[in-house]
Amino acid sequence: MIEWQLPTFGDVLEARRRISAHLRPTPLYGYASLNELLGGEVFVKHENHQPVGAFKVRGGVNLISQLGPEERRSGVISASTGNHGQSIAYAARLFGVRATICVP
């Protein structure tokens, strides 16, 4: 059985390094109407500007970028009804890894 651990701050910085080489930063916008409605400064991070239209592409790129040579040759399989599958497919194409995405 795999034992899971929470990521450390160092893990997050490493993921950022791996991801930033392949994905552009997304815009952060302030909205006066939300500020007024909620009584504070509100900012919205537009992750829908990523290649697959969702933040999950960050996880896909981070995962596939860490595969070793043998794992890359074997390819990956993912079952997803949406954004996760798209993110794995996008990242696999980026790194030249064969991917099979199963959509239930």
mmCIF file of the C-alpha atoms, coordinates in Angstrom:
data_MODEL
# 
_entry.id   MODEL 
# 
loop_
_atom_site.group_PDB 
_atom_site.id 
_atom_site.type_symbol 
_atom_site.label_atom_id 
_atom_site.label_alt_id 
_atom_site.label_comp_id 
_atom_site.label_asym_id 
_atom_site.label_entity_id 
_atom_site.label_seq_id 
_atom_site.pdbx_PDB_ins_code 
_atom_site.Cartn_x 
_atom_site.Cartn_y 
_atom_site.Cartn_z 
_atom_site.occupancy 
_atom_site.B_iso_or_equiv 
_atom_site.pdbx_formal_charge 
_atom_site.auth_seq_id 
_atom_site.auth_comp_id 
_atom_site.auth_asym_id 
_atom_site.auth_atom_id 
_atom_site.pdbx_PDB_model_num 
ATOM 1   C CA . MET A 1 1   ? 0.000   0.000  0.000   1.00 0.00 ? 1   MET A CA 1 
ATOM 2   C CA . ILE A 1 2   ? 1.212   3.508  -0.822  1.00 0.00 ? 2   ILE A CA 1 
ATOM 3   C CA . GLU A 1 3   ? 1.650   5.760  2.187   1.00 0.00 ? 3   GLU A CA 1 
ATOM 4   C CA . TRP A 1 4   ? 0.614   9.351  1.391   1.00 0.00 ? 4   TRP A CA 1 
ATOM 5   C CA . GLN A 1 5   ? 2.147   12.445 2.918   1.00 0.00 ? 5   GLN A CA 1 
ATOM 6   C CA . LEU A 1 6   ? 1.086   16.064 2.710   1.00 0.00 ? 6   LEU A CA 1 
ATOM 7   C CA . PRO A 1 7   ? 3.317   18.049 0.369   1.00 0.00 ? 7   PRO A CA 1 
ATOM 8   C CA . THR A 1 8   ? 5.895   20.303 1.986   1.00 0.00 ? 8   THR A CA 1 
ATOM 9   C CA . PHE A 1 9   ? 6.510   23.887 0.946   1.00 0.00 ? 9   PHE A CA 1 
ATOM 10  C CA . GLY A 1 10  ? 9.599   22.613 -0.862  1.00 0.00 ? 10  GLY A CA 1 
ATOM 11  C CA . ASP A 1 11  ? 7.418   20.143 -2.791  1.00 0.00 ? 11  ASP A CA 1 
ATOM 12  C CA . VAL A 1 12  ? 5.164   23.014 -3.871  1.00 0.00 ? 12  VAL A CA 1 
ATOM 13  C CA . LEU A 1 13  ? 8.146   25.062 -5.054  1.00 0.00 ? 13  LEU A CA 1 
ATOM 14  C CA . GLU A 1 14  ? 9.480   22.079 -7.030  1.00 0.00 ? 14  GLU A CA 1 
ATOM 15  C CA . ALA A 1 15  ? 6.082   21.561 -8.658  1.00 0.00 ? 15  ALA A CA 1 
ATOM 16  C CA . ARG A 1 16  ? 5.986   25.246 -9.547  1.00 0.00 ? 16  ARG A CA 1 
ATOM 17  C CA . ARG A 1 17  ? 9.395   24.937 -11.202 1.00 0.00 ? 17  ARG A CA 1 
ATOM 18  C CA . ARG A 1 18  ? 8.307   21.907 -13.240 1.00 0.00 ? 18  ARG A CA 1 
ATOM 19  C CA . ILE A 1 19  ? 4.996   23.456 -14.279 1.00 0.00 ? 19  ILE A CA 1 
ATOM 20  C CA . SER A 1 20  ? 6.210   26.968 -15.091 1.00 0.00 ? 20  SER A CA 1 
ATOM 21  C CA . ALA A 1 21  ? 8.411   25.637 -17.879 1.00 0.00 ? 21  ALA A CA 1 
ATOM 22  C CA . HIS A 1 22  ? 5.278   24.472 -19.738 1.00 0.00 ? 22  HIS A CA 1 
ATOM 23  C CA . LEU A 1 23  ? 2.311   26.636 -18.679 1.00 0.00 ? 23  LEU A CA 1 
ATOM 24  C CA . ARG A 1 24  ? 1.885   30.369 -18.762 1.00 0.00 ? 24  ARG A CA 1 
ATOM 25  C CA . PRO A 1 25  ? 0.794   32.392 -15.718 1.00 0.00 ? 25  PRO A CA 1 
ATOM 26  C CA . THR A 1 26  ? -2.925  33.107 -15.598 1.00 0.00 ? 26  THR A CA 1 
ATOM 27  C CA . PRO A 1 27  ? -4.402  36.567 -15.052 1.00 0.00 ? 27  PRO A CA 1 
ATOM 28  C CA . LEU A 1 28  ? -5.612  37.812 -11.689 1.00 0.00 ? 28  LEU A CA 1 
ATOM 29  C CA . TYR A 1 29  ? -8.441  40.343 -11.888 1.00 0.00 ? 29  TYR A CA 1 
ATOM 30  C CA . GLY A 1 30  ? -10.113 42.560 -9.328  1.00 0.00 ? 30  GLY A CA 1 
ATOM 31  C CA . TYR A 1 31  ? -13.829 43.285 -9.651  1.00 0.00 ? 31  TYR A CA 1 
ATOM 32  C CA . ALA A 1 32  ? -15.238 46.479 -8.143  1.00 0.00 ? 32  ALA A CA 1 
ATOM 33  C CA . SER A 1 33  ? -18.759 45.030 -8.005  1.00 0.00 ? 33  SER A CA 1 
ATOM 34  C CA . LEU A 1 34  ? -17.555 42.035 -5.962  1.00 0.00 ? 34  LEU A CA 1 
ATOM 35  C CA . ASN A 1 35  ? -15.552 44.325 -3.691  1.00 0.00 ? 35  ASN A CA 1 
ATOM 36  C CA . GLU A 1 36  ? -18.666 46.369 -3.007  1.00 0.00 ? 36  GLU A CA 1 
ATOM 37  C CA . LEU A 1 37  ? -20.936 43.359 -2.583  1.00 0.00 ? 37  LEU A CA 1 
ATOM 38  C CA . LEU A 1 38  ? -18.582 41.558 -0.191  1.00 0.00 ? 38  LEU A CA 1 
ATOM 39  C CA . GLY A 1 39  ? -17.086 44.556 1.584   1.00 0.00 ? 39  GLY A CA 1 
ATOM 40  C CA . GLY A 1 40  ? -13.451 43.818 0.799   1.00 0.00 ? 40  GLY A CA 1 
ATOM 41  C CA . GLU A 1 41  ? -10.922 43.401 -1.967  1.00 0.00 ? 41  GLU A CA 1 
ATOM 42  C CA . VAL A 1 42  ? -11.762 40.386 -4.106  1.00 0.00 ? 42  VAL A CA 1 
ATOM 43  C CA . PHE A 1 43  ? -9.527  38.955 -6.803  1.00 0.00 ? 43  PHE A CA 1 
ATOM 44  C CA . VAL A 1 44  ? -10.359 36.162 -9.227  1.00 0.00 ? 44  VAL A CA 1 
ATOM 45  C CA . LYS A 1 45  ? -7.629  33.952 -10.706 1.00 0.00 ? 45  LYS A CA 1 
ATOM 46  C CA . HIS A 1 46  ? -8.680  32.991 -14.223 1.00 0.00 ? 46  HIS A CA 1 
ATOM 47  C CA . GLU A 1 47  ? -7.393  29.424 -14.553 1.00 0.00 ? 47  GLU A CA 1 
ATOM 48  C CA . ASN A 1 48  ? -9.792  28.960 -17.469 1.00 0.00 ? 48  ASN A CA 1 
ATOM 49  C CA . HIS A 1 49  ? -7.066  30.644 -19.559 1.00 0.00 ? 49  HIS A CA 1 
ATOM 50  C CA . GLN A 1 50  ? -4.955  27.464 -19.324 1.00 0.00 ? 50  GLN A CA 1 
ATOM 51  C CA . PRO A 1 51  ? -4.672  25.233 -22.423 1.00 0.00 ? 51  PRO A CA 1 
ATOM 52  C CA . VAL A 1 52  ? -7.443  22.830 -21.337 1.00 0.00 ? 52  VAL A CA 1 
ATOM 53  C CA . GLY A 1 53  ? -9.532  25.529 -19.669 1.00 0.00 ? 53  GLY A CA 1 
ATOM 54  C CA . ALA A 1 54  ? -8.980  24.373 -16.089 1.00 0.00 ? 54  ALA A CA 1 
ATOM 55  C CA . PHE A 1 55  ? -6.441  24.455 -13.259 1.00 0.00 ? 55  PHE A CA 1 
ATOM 56  C CA . LYS A 1 56  ? -6.139  20.658 -13.328 1.00 0.00 ? 56  LYS A CA 1 
ATOM 57  C CA . VAL A 1 57  ? -3.671  20.892 -16.204 1.00 0.00 ? 57  VAL A CA 1 
ATOM 58  C CA . ARG A 1 58  ? -1.128  21.962 -13.579 1.00 0.00 ? 58  ARG A CA 1 
ATOM 59  C CA . GLY A 1 59  ? -1.450  18.602 -11.833 1.00 0.00 ? 59  GLY A CA 1 
ATOM 60  C CA . GLY A 1 60  ? -1.261  16.714 -15.111 1.00 0.00 ? 60  GLY A CA 1 
ATOM 61  C CA . VAL A 1 61  ? 1.926   18.480 -16.183 1.00 0.00 ? 61  VAL A CA 1 
ATOM 62  C CA . ASN A 1 62  ? 3.453   18.036 -12.732 1.00 0.00 ? 62  ASN A CA 1 
ATOM 63  C CA . LEU A 1 63  ? 2.661   14.308 -12.708 1.00 0.00 ? 63  LEU A CA 1 
ATOM 64  C CA . ILE A 1 64  ? 3.761   13.427 -16.241 1.00 0.00 ? 64  ILE A CA 1 
ATOM 65  C CA . SER A 1 65  ? 6.929   15.539 -15.972 1.00 0.00 ? 65  SER A CA 1 
ATOM 66  C CA . GLN A 1 66  ? 8.113   13.327 -13.100 1.00 0.00 ? 66  GLN A CA 1 
ATOM 67  C CA . LEU A 1 67  ? 7.820   10.019 -14.956 1.00 0.00 ? 67  LEU A CA 1 
ATOM 68  C CA . GLY A 1 68  ? 11.061  8.158  -15.520 1.00 0.00 ? 68  GLY A CA 1 
ATOM 69  C CA . PRO A 1 69  ? 12.141  6.828  -18.936 1.00 0.00 ? 69  PRO A CA 1 
ATOM 70  C CA . GLU A 1 70  ? 10.612  3.365  -18.422 1.00 0.00 ? 70  GLU A CA 1 
ATOM 71  C CA . GLU A 1 71  ? 7.311   4.835  -17.196 1.00 0.00 ? 71  GLU A CA 1 
ATOM 72  C CA . ARG A 1 72  ? 7.206   7.179  -20.187 1.00 0.00 ? 72  ARG A CA 1 
ATOM 73  C CA . ARG A 1 73  ? 7.737   4.249  -22.559 1.00 0.00 ? 73  ARG A CA 1 
ATOM 74  C CA . SER A 1 74  ? 4.918   2.319  -20.843 1.00 0.00 ? 74  SER A CA 1 
ATOM 75  C CA . GLY A 1 75  ? 2.443   5.191  -21.195 1.00 0.00 ? 75  GLY A CA 1 
ATOM 76  C CA . VAL A 1 76  ? -0.335  6.246  -18.858 1.00 0.00 ? 76  VAL A CA 1 
ATOM 77  C CA . ILE A 1 77  ? -4.007  5.427  -18.388 1.00 0.00 ? 77  ILE A CA 1 
ATOM 78  C CA . SER A 1 78  ? -6.566  7.708  -16.757 1.00 0.00 ? 78  SER A CA 1 
ATOM 79  C CA . ALA A 1 79  ? -10.290 7.393  -16.116 1.00 0.00 ? 79  ALA A CA 1 
ATOM 80  C CA . SER A 1 80  ? -12.054 10.738 -16.049 1.00 0.00 ? 80  SER A CA 1 
ATOM 81  C CA . THR A 1 81  ? -15.299 12.385 -17.039 1.00 0.00 ? 81  THR A CA 1 
ATOM 82  C CA . GLY A 1 82  ? -13.689 15.737 -17.695 1.00 0.00 ? 82  GLY A CA 1 
ATOM 83  C CA . ASN A 1 83  ? -10.843 18.064 -16.824 1.00 0.00 ? 83  ASN A CA 1 
ATOM 84  C CA . HIS A 1 84  ? -8.489  15.517 -15.241 1.00 0.00 ? 84  HIS A CA 1 
ATOM 85  C CA . GLY A 1 85  ? -8.494  13.368 -18.367 1.00 0.00 ? 85  GLY A CA 1 
ATOM 86  C CA . GLN A 1 86  ? -7.925  16.417 -20.549 1.00 0.00 ? 86  GLN A CA 1 
ATOM 87  C CA . SER A 1 87  ? -5.022  17.499 -18.355 1.00 0.00 ? 87  SER A CA 1 
ATOM 88  C CA . ILE A 1 88  ? -3.349  14.080 -18.511 1.00 0.00 ? 88  ILE A CA 1 
ATOM 89  C CA . ALA A 1 89  ? -3.840  13.909 -22.292 1.00 0.00 ? 89  ALA A CA 1 
ATOM 90  C CA . TYR A 1 90  ? -2.393  17.407 -22.736 1.00 0.00 ? 90  TYR A CA 1 
ATOM 91  C CA . ALA A 1 91  ? 0.615   16.695 -20.502 1.00 0.00 ? 91  ALA A CA 1 
ATOM 92  C CA . ALA A 1 92  ? 1.248   13.328 -22.144 1.00 0.00 ? 92  ALA A CA 1 
ATOM 93  C CA . ARG A 1 93  ? 1.324   14.970 -25.567 1.00 0.00 ? 93  ARG A CA 1 
ATOM 94  C CA . LEU A 1 94  ? 3.648   17.664 -24.213 1.00 0.00 ? 94  LEU A CA 1 
ATOM 95  C CA . PHE A 1 95  ? 6.146   15.031 -23.024 1.00 0.00 ? 95  PHE A CA 1 
ATOM 96  C CA . GLY A 1 96  ? 5.680   12.517 -25.834 1.00 0.00 ? 96  GLY A CA 1 
ATOM 97  C CA . VAL A 1 97  ? 4.015   9.917  -23.606 1.00 0.00 ? 97  VAL A CA 1 
ATOM 98  C CA . ARG A 1 98  ? 1.308   7.586  -24.921 1.00 0.00 ? 98  ARG A CA 1 
ATOM 99  C CA . ALA A 1 99  ? -1.950  8.142  -23.007 1.00 0.00 ? 99  ALA A CA 1 
ATOM 100 C CA . THR A 1 100 ? -5.218  6.254  -22.877 1.00 0.00 ? 100 THR A CA 1 
ATOM 101 C CA . ILE A 1 101 ? -8.081  8.246  -21.378 1.00 0.00 ? 101 ILE A CA 1 
ATOM 102 C CA . CYS A 1 102 ? -11.175 6.254  -20.393 1.00 0.00 ? 102 CYS A CA 1 
ATOM 103 C CA . VAL A 1 103 ? -14.370 8.271  -20.224 1.00 0.00 ? 103 VAL A CA 1 
ATOM 104 C CA . PRO A 1 104 ? -17.020 6.361  -18.246 1.00 0.00 ? 104 PRO A CA 1 
# 
